[in-house]
Amino acid sequence: MDDSAAQGPTRRQVVLGAGAGLAAACLLAGCVEAKPSPQDDASAVAARGQGTKVAALADVAVGAATTVDLDGHALLLTRPAEREVHLFSSICTHAGCQVAPADGELDCPCHGSRFALADGAVLGGPAGSPLAEIAVEIQGDDVVLA
C-alpha cells in the first residue's frame, strides 16, 4: 500500500488551494475593482459638457503638466505653449497604471512608458497607443471642456 496517498494533501497543496479559493471568492464578491479603459475615462469626462471648467490656466506652467481631478477622474492638463493646452486621461494605455507629469513629458511609473505633452503620443514603450485626449480650450483665464 502507498503511504503517501493515505497521508492526505501536502502543505504546498493546501496553501495553493486556499490561495486559489480566496482569489475566486474575492472575484465573486467584487472586491477586485476593474480599471476603466482610457477611452471610457475620457468619454465620462467629456460627457460633463462643453464649458465645464477644468482648471485655471495659471495652474499649469508653459512647457509643463499638472494633474487635475474632475469628478473623481485624475486627468493630465498640459501646456506645451503659451496659448496651447491639452487634457488627457491619466490611465496608461499599456496596463492601466496612473501616468504622472514629469520633466517636459508624461511618465508611467509602472513599466516606463513615456508620453508627449502636446499630443499624448508614445515617446517610449511598452505602451503602443497614445493617451486618450479630451477636447479643451482656453476661455479667458480658464481651461474648459470644448
PyMOL commands that set and color helices and strands:
alter all, ss='L'
color gray80, all
select helices_A, chain A and resi 3-6+11-29+38-46+57-59
alter helices_A, ss='H'
color red, helices_A
select strands_A, chain A and resi 53-56+64-70+73-81+84-89+100-101+106-107+114-115+122-124+133-134+136-139+142-145
alter strands_A, ss='S'
color yellow, strands_A
deselect
rebuild
show_as cartoon
